[in-house]
Amino acid sequence: MARYRMTGVSAPFGGAQWERKDDDREIARRVLNLLGDRRMLWKDFSVEIEEHCVGSADHTRKELAKLIDNPEIGPELIRRVQLLQRLFRDFMDEIGPSGDDWDRRYRPIGTDPLSMALGRLRGLAGIQIGELAAEYGLEVSEELASIVPDQTGWFFERFDGASE
């Protein structure tokens, strides 16, 4: 639900100016839109390039920081967004500068450090994405939904009726 704040009054006929303030649902929607555009979260491991993933993670971390700085964000949503921010920071720390590690090229797909770090990021971020979507009654893109845990509906059943 949107919130409004009165910013001024006009005369002689009377009137008021209002400013729309973001609520947690709107901020959560922005988080999901940001993450939905991060192909590193859902694209096949074999087409990902380390430098691009690190750049994308850095961009996401910075954009999440902007959302955290919104004065309207509630404490529970701050905690969730900070956790997502930490997941992307941990990914960057884990991958680090690629250097000249020729050994990485000869490992089977899925066992190289990038694939392992992406798998960990996707698994942990998927839980947060699912919880945000369920808690605030938001849609998740088909691509992003592919990383949300789904074991015969256990995940979203916890939130049935919570957003109604």
ABEGO torsion letter per residue (X at the ends): XBBBBBABBBOAAEEBBBBBBBBAAAAAAAAAAAAAABAAAABBAAABBAAAAAAAAAAAAAAAAAAAABAABBAAAAAAAAAAAAAAAAAAAAAEBAEBBAAAAABBBGABAAAAAAAAAAAAAAAAAAAAAAAAGBBBBAAAAAABBBBGGAAAAAABGAAX
